[in-house]
Amino acid sequence: MATRVLSIEIGKGVTNVVEMDYKAAKTKIYNCFSFETPQGVIRDGVVARNELFSSLFKTECAKYGIKTKKAVFVVSSSRLASRDVKVPLVKEKRLTEVVNASATDFFPVDMNQYHLVYKVLGKENTPEDKNYKLNVLAVPNDLTTCYYDMAKSLDLELVALDYVGNSIMQTVGKSFVTDTNAIVKVEEENTFVTIVKDGKVVLQRTLSYGVSDTINAVRDCGEFGNNLSYLDAVKVLSGKAVIRRFMNAEDTYKEEEDTDDRMKAARIEVTETLRYLIGNIGRVLEYYSSRNNNDQIASIALTGLGADFSGLSKLMSNELGQKAKVFQDFANASFTHADENASMNLNSYAACIGAGMAPLNLIPEKSALSKSKAEKQSSNGVGMLVAGIIIGVAGLAAAFALWFISYTAIQKVKLEQTKVQADIDRMKAEGVEETYNDYNQAVDLETQIKMIVNSTYSRSEDLVAFIEELEEKLPSDNIVLNFTATSSGVTMNIECDSKESAAKTLMQLRTFESVDLVSTSGLTDSNSLDAPEDSEEIATVAFTVECAYKAIGTEADAEEVE
């Protein structure tokens, strides 16, 4: 009989729980439920004890009659560093030794604060190459410690920790064994893009965009209900077509769900929160294709919390120009009995199910032994302390008092020293990875700002400056017959009474501070036409001149933008 576990994914706003068989060939799901995560429980994958969270969890378990005490947690954190590497083809039992020996080559951080976990992706055994291809994760030690503590607060026994990228592959990835496909798991704070080619992972990226802003936009907008909780807003997004089919916010574009102007404005506001999310997904897909001989993505499968949002798949399909579908094929998982859960969409629980199927397990093998040893040492220490106190009290009370004062002072110093060392260790462990992530976010933000600036920049100021200079410097005998202004410059048809005047006009135009380039296609002199010698018509010279504005990004423009 398979062992049951509770597979748990703690999100910033929602916690998902699945009671299921552990590592079973055919996964049976007994119960699944979600509840709202209290504030302060999780930050970048690190969880902290919380009495309200423990109470809500135990209440939900009691509601469903759950008595299972073994737990698996799904972990998502920017502090987890991942690398695809090659190591020599050795016996599998020596792989851990080889990986640990090369740790500092894979990850240039203080490895005393991390431990390595790996997964075999493939094997190359040819005369030219004899290697294992591995996906190696560097896991901060304090990340595993906090989940031990969380499990204890929930009266559970921690049996495994799984990385979200592996969890999704176990649940969704096995359905894509041919062609190149993209699996997009949309969650509250992050989105995970996995590209699978012929059943193997070839690229994984974590985007710092999710649907939390979308959920909060629904909560803040009175059109979809008043005083909505976080879960209420999730239900609204899953039921109603709140998300529009296109980002188009023009007045002329209207959808049938836009029942009035207020509803249209509300739907536009909610849809706009998804712009950067979809844009970044598109950039990952383009990045892959451009670096893999234009290998095209055959399909996009949506899963996770956002997959259930009505209209998100249509919006993504329209904006990316490629069909995106909500993943439905949970063939390897089934409910044990027909109840109200049987019709539930499992996308929100996809990572939980995958973690229960085959977790990568971020817990180092020695952790359980170390934990047991530490508990025994702690127990022995308490016994010795009690014995010492009894002997001291029975012997000399005064001597005990002096000893106790000294002991307290020493312990206080040691405690302060421990806190300082913990802070130093934490800063060392977090520094490299956080700095790297902050840099990536800053680069991404800079790119977005540049896109916004370029898309909103107007050349109206250039046109005004040009006209002012034209009024000041254009010779009086010049007549502008036609004037056309575009975003890049101005085109004019000018008539004057001589070639000398035309030349002077061109020279004057080239002194304009608002333009960078002045060109003409040639002059037309009426004297060169076949006009009668006794004609009284005044001779004129006509020409067309094109004036191009200075390019955005020149020193002058930069000063104006600043």
LUMLODO-402038 format. One record per residue (C-alpha): x, y, z; residue number from 1; residue in three letters. Coordinates in nm, 3 decimals, decimal comma, padded with zeros to 5 digits. Layout:
N
X_Y_Z_NUM_Ala $
...
END
This chain:
562
00,000_00,000_00,000_1_Met $
00,140_00,338_-00,103_2_Ala $
00,230_00,594_00,162_3_Thr $
00,011_00,902_00,173_4_Arg $
00,160_01,250_00,195_5_Val $
00,038_01,606_00,208_6_Leu $
00,199_01,794_-00,080_7_Ser $
00,201_02,166_00,006_8_Ile $
00,279_02,476_-00,199_9_Glu $
00,282_02,797_00,007_10_Ile $
00,226_03,109_-00,203_11_Gly $
00,225_03,471_-00,096_12_Lys $
-00,155_03,490_-00,113_13_Gly $
-00,277_03,131_-00,155_14_Val $
-00,162_02,797_-00,011_15_Thr $
-00,246_02,477_-00,202_16_Asn $
-00,257_02,133_-00,037_17_Val $
-00,303_01,789_-00,195_18_Val $
-00,340_01,460_-00,007_19_Glu $
-00,207_01,190_-00,240_20_Met $
-00,007_00,870_-00,276_21_Asp $
00,369_00,925_-00,254_22_Tyr $
00,584_00,818_-00,550_23_Lys $
00,312_00,589_-00,684_24_Ala $
00,308_00,466_-01,046_25_Ala $
-00,057_00,571_-01,073_26_Lys $
-00,116_00,875_-00,855_27_Thr $
-00,431_00,875_-00,645_28_Lys $
-00,558_01,203_-00,504_29_Ile $
-00,767_01,180_-00,190_30_Tyr $
-00,826_01,547_-00,110_31_Asn $
-00,715_01,891_-00,223_32_Cys $
-00,790_02,233_-00,083_33_Phe $
-00,668_02,593_-00,081_34_Ser $
-00,674_02,867_00,178_35_Phe $
-00,554_03,225_00,201_36_Glu $
-00,194_03,265_00,322_37_Thr $
-00,161_03,518_00,607_38_Pro $
00,087_03,799_00,558_39_Gln $
00,445_03,739_00,661_40_Gly $
00,444_03,360_00,616_41_Val $
00,668_03,345_00,308_42_Ile $
00,927_03,567_00,144_43_Arg $
01,125_03,454_-00,158_44_Asp $
01,070_03,090_-00,070_45_Gly $
01,171_03,123_00,297_46_Val $
00,884_03,036_00,533_47_Val $
00,833_03,137_00,895_48_Ala $
00,618_02,996_01,172_49_Arg $
00,280_03,166_01,197_50_Asn $
00,009_03,075_01,446_51_Glu $
-00,275_03,188_01,219_52_Leu $
-00,134_02,986_00,928_53_Phe $
-00,106_02,674_01,150_54_Ser $
-00,461_02,722_01,273_55_Ser $
-00,604_02,762_00,921_56_Leu $
-00,411_02,457_00,797_57_Phe $
-00,527_02,233_01,082_58_Lys $
-00,886_02,356_01,047_59_Thr $
-00,891_02,266_00,676_60_Glu $
-00,738_01,924_00,744_61_Cys $
-01,005_01,856_01,008_62_Ala $
-01,276_01,969_00,766_63_Lys $
-01,169_01,707_00,511_64_Tyr $
-01,095_01,438_00,771_65_Gly $
-00,724_01,433_00,685_66_Ile $
-00,498_01,248_00,929_67_Lys $
-00,186_01,213_00,709_68_Thr $
00,127_01,337_00,890_69_Lys $
00,399_01,313_00,623_70_Lys $
00,461_01,623_00,414_71_Ala $
00,630_01,733_00,093_72_Val $
00,679_02,105_00,024_73_Phe $
00,718_02,276_-00,315_74_Val $
00,989_02,543_-00,309_75_Val $
01,025_02,843_-00,537_76_Ser $
01,301_03,094_-00,459_77_Ser $
01,537_03,326_-00,644_78_Ser $
01,806_03,206_-00,402_79_Arg $
01,808_02,865_-00,569_80_Leu $
02,082_02,869_-00,832_81_Ala $
02,060_02,621_-01,121_82_Ser $
02,319_02,512_-01,378_83_Arg $
02,328_02,252_-01,656_84_Asp $
02,673_02,092_-01,643_85_Val $
02,871_01,795_-01,775_86_Lys $
03,076_01,564_-01,554_87_Val $
03,289_01,259_-01,642_88_Pro $
03,112_00,930_-01,699_89_Leu $
03,169_00,751_-01,366_90_Val $
02,972_00,498_-01,167_91_Lys $
02,642_00,650_-01,051_92_Glu $
02,724_00,596_-00,684_93_Lys $
03,025_00,827_-00,731_94_Arg $
02,830_01,107_-00,897_95_Leu $
02,764_01,290_-00,571_96_Thr $
03,136_01,285_-00,491_97_Glu $
03,225_01,421_-00,837_98_Val $
02,959_01,694_-00,823_99_Val $
03,066_01,812_-00,477_100_Asn $
03,432_01,817_-00,585_101_Ala $
03,342_02,057_-00,867_102_Ser $
03,102_02,269_-00,659_103_Ala $
03,306_02,590_-00,662_104_Thr $
03,351_02,562_-01,039_105_Asp $
02,973_02,545_-01,086_106_Phe $
02,882_02,813_-00,829_107_Phe $
03,132_03,085_-00,725_108_Pro $
02,989_03,126_-00,373_109_Val $
03,082_03,014_-00,023_110_Asp $
02,972_02,650_-00,047_111_Met $
02,971_02,616_00,333_112_Asn $
02,635_02,792_00,317_113_Gln $
02,495_02,570_00,040_114_Tyr $
02,451_02,208_-00,051_115_His $
02,415_02,063_-00,401_116_Leu $
02,133_01,857_-00,545_117_Val $
02,142_01,720_-00,897_118_Tyr $
01,929_01,542_-01,155_119_Lys $
02,065_01,334_-01,442_120_Val $
01,937_01,477_-01,771_121_Leu $
02,121_01,240_-02,004_122_Gly $
02,432_01,043_-02,082_123_Lys $
02,687_01,078_-02,362_124_Glu $
02,889_00,763_-02,425_125_Asn $
03,074_00,803_-02,755_126_Thr $
03,446_00,784_-02,836_127_Pro $
03,453_01,165_-02,847_128_Glu $
03,236_01,237_-02,539_129_Asp $
03,191_01,032_-02,224_130_Lys $
02,986_01,251_-01,991_131_Asn $
02,679_01,278_-01,776_132_Tyr $
02,463_01,584_-01,841_133_Lys $
02,328_01,706_-01,508_134_Leu $
02,104_01,980_-01,379_135_Asn $
02,264_02,095_-01,053_136_Val $
02,094_02,312_-00,792_137_Leu $
02,275_02,505_-00,519_138_Ala $
02,038_02,509_-00,220_139_Val $
02,093_02,748_00,075_140_Pro $
02,114_02,547_00,398_141_Asn $
01,882_02,784_00,582_142_Asp $
01,614_02,726_00,316_143_Leu $
01,580_02,360_00,412_144_Thr $
01,599_02,441_00,783_145_Thr $
01,299_02,674_00,771_146_Cys $
01,079_02,402_00,614_147_Tyr $
01,173_02,159_00,892_148_Tyr $
01,055_02,424_01,136_149_Asp $
00,734_02,490_00,940_150_Met $
00,651_02,118_00,925_151_Ala $
00,700_02,089_01,299_152_Lys $
00,462_02,383_01,361_153_Ser $
00,197_02,199_01,154_154_Leu $
00,254_01,869_01,343_155_Asp $
00,393_01,710_01,025_156_Leu $
00,702_01,508_00,937_157_Glu $
00,899_01,653_00,646_158_Leu $
00,995_01,380_00,397_159_Val $
01,097_01,585_00,093_160_Ala $
01,140_01,932_-00,056_161_Leu $
01,093_01,973_-00,430_162_Asp $
01,195_02,250_-00,671_163_Tyr $
00,898_02,391_-00,863_164_Val $
01,070_02,340_-01,199_165_Gly $
01,096_01,966_-01,136_166_Asn $
00,740_01,947_-00,998_167_Ser $
00,590_02,091_-01,316_168_Ile $
00,791_01,857_-01,536_169_Met $
00,660_01,556_-01,344_170_Gln $
00,297_01,664_-01,388_171_Thr $
00,286_01,844_-01,722_172_Val $
00,614_01,776_-01,902_173_Gly $
00,550_01,407_-01,959_174_Lys $
00,262_01,496_-02,193_175_Ser $
00,506_01,657_-02,440_176_Phe $
00,735_01,387_-02,578_177_Val $
00,761_01,521_-02,935_178_Thr $
00,832_01,861_-03,096_179_Asp $
00,927_02,174_-02,904_180_Thr $
00,670_02,295_-02,652_181_Asn $
00,652_02,569_-02,388_182_Ala $
00,504_02,507_-02,044_183_Ile $
00,410_02,830_-01,867_184_Val $
00,323_02,809_-01,496_185_Lys $
00,165_03,140_-01,395_186_Val $
00,165_03,206_-01,021_187_Glu $
00,116_03,506_-00,794_188_Glu $
00,463_03,660_-00,783_189_Glu $
00,651_03,462_-01,049_190_Asn $
00,600_03,281_-01,377_191_Thr $
00,802_02,974_-01,474_192_Phe $
00,869_02,911_-01,842_193_Val $
00,995_02,564_-01,933_194_Thr $
01,078_02,472_-02,292_195_Ile $
01,070_02,100_-02,363_196_Val $
01,211_01,946_-02,682_197_Lys $
01,128_01,581_-02,752_198_Asp $
01,047_01,525_-02,386_199_Gly $
01,365_01,686_-02,247_200_Lys $
01,405_02,022_-02,076_201_Val $
01,620_02,254_-02,289_202_Val $
01,549_02,587_-02,118_203_Leu $
01,396_02,708_-01,791_204_Gln $
01,345_03,069_-01,692_205_Arg $
01,184_03,233_-01,388_206_Thr $
01,012_03,567_-01,455_207_Leu $
00,952_03,811_-01,172_208_Ser $
00,598_03,878_-01,293_209_Tyr $
00,279_03,702_-01,189_210_Gly $
-00,091_03,768_-01,140_211_Val $
-00,092_03,920_-00,791_212_Ser $
-00,135_04,269_-00,940_213_Asp $
-00,425_04,136_-01,148_214_Thr $
-00,591_03,988_-00,839_215_Ile $
-00,546_04,312_-00,644_216_Asn $
-00,683_04,516_-00,937_217_Ala $
-01,005_04,313_-00,918_218_Val $
-01,020_04,366_-00,541_219_Arg $
-00,968_04,742_-00,573_220_Asp $
-01,226_04,786_-00,849_221_Cys $
-01,585_04,802_-00,729_222_Gly $
-01,725_04,674_-01,058_223_Glu $
-01,662_04,309_-00,962_224_Phe $
-01,776_04,320_-00,600_225_Gly $
-01,710_04,508_-00,278_226_Asn $
-01,471_04,408_00,000_227_Asn $
-01,343_04,105_-00,190_228_Leu $
-01,088_03,884_-00,016_229_Ser $
-00,784_03,757_-00,205_230_Tyr $
-00,950_03,421_-00,273_231_Leu $
-01,278_03,593_-00,368_232_Asp $
-01,092_03,788_-00,637_233_Ala $
-00,931_03,465_-00,763_234_Val $
-01,278_03,311_-00,795_235_Lys $
-01,406_03,618_-00,984_236_Val $
-01,117_03,594_-01,231_237_Leu $
-01,178_03,221_-01,274_238_Ser $
-01,549_03,264_-01,339_239_Gly $
-01,613_03,589_-01,524_240_Lys $
-01,448_03,713_-01,843_241_Ala $
-01,272_03,998_-01,660_242_Val $
-00,964_03,979_-01,883_243_Ile $
-01,006_04,121_-02,235_244_Arg $
-00,902_03,943_-02,553_245_Arg $
-00,659_04,219_-02,660_246_Phe $
-00,451_04,487_-02,488_247_Met $
-00,614_04,737_-02,723_248_Asn $
-00,761_05,018_-02,510_249_Ala $
-00,877_05,245_-02,794_250_Glu $
-01,225_05,393_-02,774_251_Asp $
-01,326_05,230_-03,103_252_Thr $
-01,249_04,877_-02,977_253_Tyr $
-01,522_04,720_-02,765_254_Lys $
-01,599_04,364_-02,653_255_Glu $
-01,939_04,216_-02,578_256_Glu $
-01,854_04,192_-02,205_257_Glu $
-01,801_04,572_-02,197_258_Asp $
-02,161_04,631_-02,090_259_Thr $
-02,103_04,999_-02,015_260_Asp $
-01,820_05,252_-01,998_261_Asp $
-01,740_05,175_-01,633_262_Arg $
-01,717_04,802_-01,696_263_Met $
-01,502_04,861_-02,003_264_Lys $
-01,265_05,084_-01,806_265_Ala $
-01,245_04,827_-01,524_266_Ala $
-01,166_04,541_-01,764_267_Arg $
-00,900_04,752_-01,939_268_Ile $
-00,737_04,829_-01,602_269_Glu $
-00,728_04,461_-01,502_270_Val $
-00,597_04,349_-01,843_271_Thr $
-00,323_04,613_-01,842_272_Glu $
-00,165_04,448_-01,532_273_Thr $
-00,072_04,152_-01,755_274_Leu $
00,122_04,352_-02,016_275_Arg $
00,472_04,298_-01,876_276_Tyr $
00,401_03,933_-01,792_277_Leu $
00,300_03,847_-02,149_278_Ile $
00,576_04,064_-02,297_279_Gly $
00,844_03,882_-02,097_280_Asn $
00,705_03,540_-02,188_281_Ile $
00,730_03,645_-02,553_282_Gly $
01,093_03,750_-02,504_283_Arg $
01,185_03,410_-02,357_284_Val $
01,027_03,230_-02,653_285_Leu $
01,207_03,460_-02,900_286_Glu $
01,535_03,411_-02,711_287_Tyr $
01,507_03,034_-02,745_288_Tyr $
01,418_03,041_-03,116_289_Ser $
01,694_03,289_-03,204_290_Ser $
01,960_03,071_-03,041_291_Arg $
01,837_02,738_-03,172_292_Asn $
01,829_02,780_-03,550_293_Asn $
01,483_02,938_-03,538_294_Asn $
01,334_02,626_-03,380_295_Asp $
00,966_02,717_-03,350_296_Gln $
00,749_02,649_-03,046_297_Ile $
00,475_02,403_-03,145_298_Ala $
00,243_02,477_-02,850_299_Ser $
00,210_02,677_-02,529_300_Ile $
00,054_02,501_-02,228_301_Ala $
-00,070_02,714_-01,939_302_Leu $
-00,081_02,580_-01,585_303_Thr $
-00,069_02,716_-01,231_304_Gly $
-00,302_02,959_-01,059_305_Leu $
-00,328_03,196_-01,358_306_Gly $
-00,425_02,919_-01,600_307_Ala $
-00,773_02,912_-01,446_308_Asp $
-00,830_03,284_-01,511_309_Phe $
-01,100_03,318_-01,775_310_Ser $
-00,965_03,493_-02,086_311_Gly $
-00,592_03,476_-02,005_312_Leu $
-00,522_03,206_-02,265_313_Ser $
-00,707_03,407_-02,536_314_Lys $
-00,522_03,727_-02,447_315_Leu $
-00,188_03,547_-02,451_316_Met $
-00,269_03,380_-02,786_317_Ser $
-00,360_03,713_-02,945_318_Asn $
-00,065_03,908_-02,805_319_Glu $
00,199_03,640_-02,873_320_Leu $
00,058_03,543_-03,211_321_Gly $
00,060_03,177_-03,110_322_Gln $
-00,207_02,951_-02,966_323_Lys $
-00,191_02,914_-02,588_324_Ala $
-00,408_02,648_-02,425_325_Lys $
-00,489_02,562_-02,065_326_Val $
-00,331_02,226_-01,978_327_Phe $
-00,597_01,959_-01,913_328_Gln $
-00,423_01,622_-01,951_329_Asp $
-00,375_01,505_-01,590_330_Phe $
-00,388_01,143_-01,702_331_Ala $
-00,146_01,017_-01,436_332_Asn $
-00,352_01,157_-01,150_333_Ala $
-00,710_01,076_-01,050_334_Ser $
-00,944_01,118_-00,755_335_Phe $
-01,020_00,808_-00,553_336_Thr $
-01,394_00,874_-00,539_337_His $
-01,646_01,087_-00,725_338_Ala $
-01,716_01,396_-00,519_339_Asp $
-01,719_01,770_-00,568_340_Glu $
-01,339_01,768_-00,607_341_Asn $
-01,354_01,535_-00,905_342_Ala $
-01,464_01,813_-01,136_343_Ser $
-01,206_02,055_-01,001_344_Met $
-00,949_02,204_-01,234_345_Asn $
-00,615_02,069_-01,115_346_Leu $
-00,397_02,343_-01,265_347_Asn $
-00,366_02,527_-00,935_348_Ser $
-00,240_02,201_-00,780_349_Tyr $
-00,008_02,097_-01,065_350_Ala $
00,313_02,162_-00,871_351_Ala $
00,181_01,986_-00,559_352_Cys $
00,092_01,676_-00,761_353_Ile $
00,432_01,671_-00,932_354_Gly $
00,617_01,702_-00,602_355_Ala $
00,430_01,398_-00,467_356_Gly $
00,504_01,197_-00,782_357_Met $
00,884_01,224_-00,798_358_Ala $
01,044_01,504_-00,593_359_Pro $
01,399_01,611_-00,670_360_Leu $
01,435_01,645_-00,291_361_Asn $
01,639_01,945_-00,188_362_Leu $
01,715_01,794_00,153_363_Ile $
02,074_01,667_00,179_364_Pro $
02,100_01,300_00,279_365_Glu $
02,287_01,380_00,600_366_Lys $
02,020_01,624_00,726_367_Ser $
01,798_01,362_00,888_368_Ala $
02,096_01,203_01,069_369_Leu $
02,230_01,542_01,175_370_Ser $
01,889_01,642_01,302_371_Lys $
01,857_01,322_01,510_372_Ser $
02,209_01,363_01,647_373_Lys $
02,145_01,726_01,736_374_Ala $
01,828_01,631_01,921_375_Glu $
02,016_01,365_02,122_376_Lys $
02,296_01,609_02,205_377_Gln $
02,038_01,867_02,309_378_Ser $
01,864_01,609_02,531_379_Ser $
02,194_01,502_02,692_380_Asn $
02,288_01,866_02,747_381_Gly $
01,964_01,937_02,931_382_Val $
02,013_01,629_03,151_383_Gly $
02,365_01,734_03,244_384_Met $
02,252_02,087_03,320_385_Leu $
01,975_01,962_03,550_386_Val $
02,217_01,727_03,727_387_Ala $
02,465_02,012_03,772_388_Gly $
02,199_02,237_03,919_389_Ile $
02,086_01,969_04,164_390_Ile $
02,442_01,903_04,280_391_Ile $
02,514_02,275_04,310_392_Gly $
02,198_02,343_04,514_393_Val $
02,263_02,042_04,736_394_Ala $
02,627_02,145_04,789_395_Gly $
02,704_02,513_04,818_396_Leu $
02,427_02,765_04,740_397_Ala $
02,666_03,057_04,745_398_Ala $
02,908_02,891_04,504_399_Ala $
02,618_02,806_04,274_400_Phe $
02,505_03,169_04,275_401_Ala $
02,851_03,287_04,172_402_Leu $
02,870_03,018_03,904_403_Trp $
02,523_03,104_03,776_404_Phe $
02,611_03,474_03,740_405_Ile $
02,926_03,386_03,545_406_Ser $
02,742_03,130_03,334_407_Tyr $
02,470_03,381_03,245_408_Thr $
02,723_03,640_03,138_409_Ala $
02,911_03,387_02,923_410_Ile $
02,590_03,264_02,761_411_Gln $
02,485_03,619_02,685_412_Lys $
02,817_03,686_02,512_413_Val $
02,789_03,358_02,320_414_Lys $
02,434_03,441_02,215_415_Leu $
02,541_03,780_02,083_416_Glu $
02,834_03,615_01,904_417_Gln $
02,599_03,356_01,750_418_Thr $
02,361_03,627_01,627_419_Lys $
02,645_03,827_01,472_420_Val $
02,789_03,515_01,304_421_Gln $
02,440_03,420_01,177_422_Ala $
02,400_03,766_01,025_423_Asp $
02,744_03,738_00,862_424_Ile $
02,663_03,391_00,726_425_Asp $
02,327_03,506_00,599_426_Arg $
02,476_03,806_00,421_427_Met $
02,747_03,587_00,266_428_Lys $
02,492_03,329_00,153_429_Ala $
02,248_03,580_00,011_430_Glu $
02,484_03,841_-00,122_431_Gly $
02,599_03,693_-00,454_432_Val $
02,267_03,547_-00,563_433_Glu $
02,057_03,846_-00,451_434_Glu $
02,295_04,092_-00,613_435_Thr $
02,278_03,891_-00,934_436_Tyr $
01,897_03,885_-00,922_437_Asn $
01,877_04,255_-00,835_438_Asp $
02,101_04,327_-01,133_439_Tyr $
01,878_04,126_-01,367_440_Asn $
01,567_04,301_-01,235_441_Gln $
01,734_04,640_-01,274_442_Ala $
01,831_04,560_-01,635_443_Val $
01,477_04,441_-01,705_444_Asp $
01,330_04,754_-01,546_445_Leu $
01,567_04,976_-01,746_446_Glu $
01,458_04,803_-02,067_447_Thr $
01,091_04,855_-01,979_448_Gln $
01,147_05,223_-01,899_449_Ile $
01,327_05,275_-02,228_450_Lys $
01,040_05,105_-02,410_451_Met $
00,787_05,327_-02,233_452_Ile $
00,988_05,643_-02,302_453_Val $
01,037_05,556_-02,669_454_Asn $
00,670_05,466_-02,715_455_Ser $
00,545_05,789_-02,557_456_Thr $
00,805_06,033_-02,690_457_Tyr $
00,655_06,301_-02,913_458_Ser $
00,834_06,512_-03,173_459_Arg $
00,584_06,797_-03,126_460_Ser $
00,853_07,005_-02,955_461_Glu $
01,082_06,958_-03,257_462_Asp $
00,809_07,077_-03,494_463_Leu $
00,741_07,387_-03,284_464_Val $
01,112_07,469_-03,269_465_Ala $
01,144_07,416_-03,645_466_Phe $
00,855_07,651_-03,725_467_Ile $
00,996_07,918_-03,492_468_Glu $
01,335_07,899_-03,666_469_Glu $
01,164_07,898_-04,005_470_Leu $
00,983_08,223_-03,925_471_Glu $
01,309_08,379_-03,808_472_Glu $
01,552_08,263_-04,079_473_Lys $
01,356_08,197_-04,401_474_Leu $
01,438_08,467_-04,664_475_Pro $
01,147_08,703_-04,730_476_Ser $
01,125_08,624_-05,101_477_Asp $
01,061_08,255_-05,031_478_Asn $
00,709_08,116_-05,063_479_Ile $
00,630_07,780_-04,898_480_Val $
00,388_07,611_-05,137_481_Leu $
00,349_07,289_-04,940_482_Asn $
00,441_07,185_-04,585_483_Phe $
00,428_06,822_-04,461_484_Thr $
00,533_06,717_-04,109_485_Ala $
00,597_06,356_-03,995_486_Thr $
00,747_06,195_-03,686_487_Ser $
01,090_06,199_-03,851_488_Ser $
01,100_06,544_-04,009_489_Gly $
00,950_06,802_-04,243_490_Val $
00,914_06,815_-04,622_491_Thr $
00,853_07,154_-04,796_492_Met $
00,797_07,273_-05,151_493_Asn $
00,951_07,624_-05,173_494_Ile $
00,946_07,886_-05,450_495_Glu $
01,188_08,182_-05,473_496_Cys $
01,302_08,428_-05,741_497_Asp $
01,659_08,304_-05,807_498_Ser $
01,904_08,020_-05,766_499_Lys $
02,111_08,239_-05,536_500_Glu $
01,809_08,281_-05,308_501_Ser $
01,749_07,903_-05,315_502_Ala $
02,111_07,838_-05,216_503_Ala $
02,083_08,088_-04,934_504_Lys $
01,767_07,914_-04,811_505_Thr $
01,939_07,575_-04,803_506_Leu $
02,234_07,722_-04,613_507_Met $
01,999_07,878_-04,360_508_Gln $
01,809_07,550_-04,310_509_Leu $
02,135_07,372_-04,234_510_Arg $
02,192_07,608_-03,941_511_Thr $
01,864_07,505_-03,773_512_Phe $
01,927_07,355_-03,428_513_Glu $
01,614_07,138_-03,454_514_Ser $
01,724_06,941_-03,761_515_Val $
02,012_06,707_-03,828_516_Asp $
02,003_06,661_-04,207_517_Leu $
01,884_06,884_-04,494_518_Val $
01,857_06,750_-04,850_519_Ser $
01,697_06,856_-05,179_520_Thr $
01,612_06,666_-05,494_521_Ser $
01,713_06,958_-05,725_522_Gly $
01,595_07,295_-05,854_523_Leu $
01,338_07,377_-06,123_524_Thr $
01,414_07,710_-06,297_525_Asp $
01,126_07,859_-06,498_526_Ser $
01,389_08,030_-06,723_527_Asn $
01,490_07,690_-06,850_528_Ser $
01,138_07,617_-06,969_529_Leu $
01,028_07,692_-07,326_530_Asp $
00,865_08,023_-07,245_531_Ala $
00,837_08,303_-07,510_532_Pro $
01,110_08,562_-07,488_533_Glu $
00,854_08,843_-07,462_534_Asp $
00,667_08,670_-07,178_535_Ser $
00,597_08,899_-06,884_536_Glu $
00,582_08,611_-06,636_537_Glu $
00,835_08,656_-06,355_538_Ile $
01,110_08,390_-06,353_539_Ala $
01,104_08,167_-06,041_540_Thr $
01,300_07,878_-05,894_541_Val $
01,110_07,591_-05,724_542_Ala $
01,261_07,310_-05,516_543_Phe $
01,169_07,046_-05,263_544_Thr $
01,365_07,022_-04,941_545_Val $
01,358_06,748_-04,674_546_Glu $
01,463_06,828_-04,317_547_Cys $
01,519_06,538_-04,075_548_Ala $
01,490_06,593_-03,698_549_Tyr $
01,780_06,509_-03,475_550_Lys $
01,759_06,143_-03,369_551_Ala $
01,625_06,060_-03,024_552_Ile $
01,921_05,983_-02,804_553_Gly $
02,146_06,270_-02,913_554_Thr $
02,297_06,481_-02,640_555_Glu $
02,037_06,753_-02,678_556_Ala $
01,749_06,509_-02,658_557_Asp $
01,901_06,334_-02,358_558_Ala $
01,915_06,664_-02,172_559_Glu $
01,549_06,731_-02,253_560_Glu $
01,439_06,384_-02,135_561_Val $
01,626_06,432_-01,810_562_Glu $
END
